[in-house]
Amino acid sequence: MSLIGDITRANYEPTSVMQAQIDRGITDAQTLFYAMLFGFMNLLASYPRVAALTPDPDTLAAKMGGLFISYVFFLPLVLFGTAGLLNWAILKFTKGHTSWSHARRVFVWSAVVTIPLILINGLSFMIGNNVLQQLLNVITAIVFVFQLSINFKVAAFL
């Protein structure tokens, strides 16, 4: 199935989407692609905010260049490191069994599922409603934690 179809389906059937990914085989190259895609989508979502707060086009280009490096190259490293720590903590306290590559995929895939909400949150900056932005941040966090818990259950205990 397509990536967009998987993201859409993951909101309704997270267990079956994660199980299908495990059945197809998890590769580190694909997980890295998902992590870099997540970073790039965060970069796109942050553009309206950065453009509105930056008066000079040269400064905007410099800020977006710095954000590009941060989001596309360093964010995947942070995601992988956090996935490793979370995997260690979950396995230590719950006696589950999963590999490091599965843990990375679970963490990154849970983040990828939140991409539509992140893009909507980026567009909400143009409206200027801070309450809406905060509400979308909370909803995004809830969706991420929900996806993470369901996907870790699939990878470690089924």
Summary of the structure (lengths in Angstrom):
residues: 158
radius of gyration: 16.8
end to end distance: 22.3
largest distance: 54.1
contacts: 472
relative contact order: 0.16
helix: 87%
strand: 0%
